[in-house]
Amino acid sequence: MTKGEYRVGVDFNPSGDEQIHTVKVTTANLIDALQPLVDLGDEAGRCAAIAQTKFEEAAMWAVKAITKPSRHIQEEQDG
């Protein structure tokens, strides 16, 4: 498992949702693409590490957007 795959939990998708899988795999690839810069340990590495964290955060929000029912739908179901 790559660092990116680990950080986004690419194997954790209980619903088997294809959109979630796509978001996680794409994000893992972005994180992994920046790893060589992070490994340099200089200012570029610091910037790349921040970008990796922001990608990881964005993936979490994307998964939430995919899995959270819209408010309109929820109101219709409630009453």
Summary of the structure (lengths in Angstrom):
residues: 79
radius of gyration: 15.8
end to end distance: 45.4
largest distance: 56.7
contacts: 200
relative contact order: 0.15
helix: 78%
strand: 0%
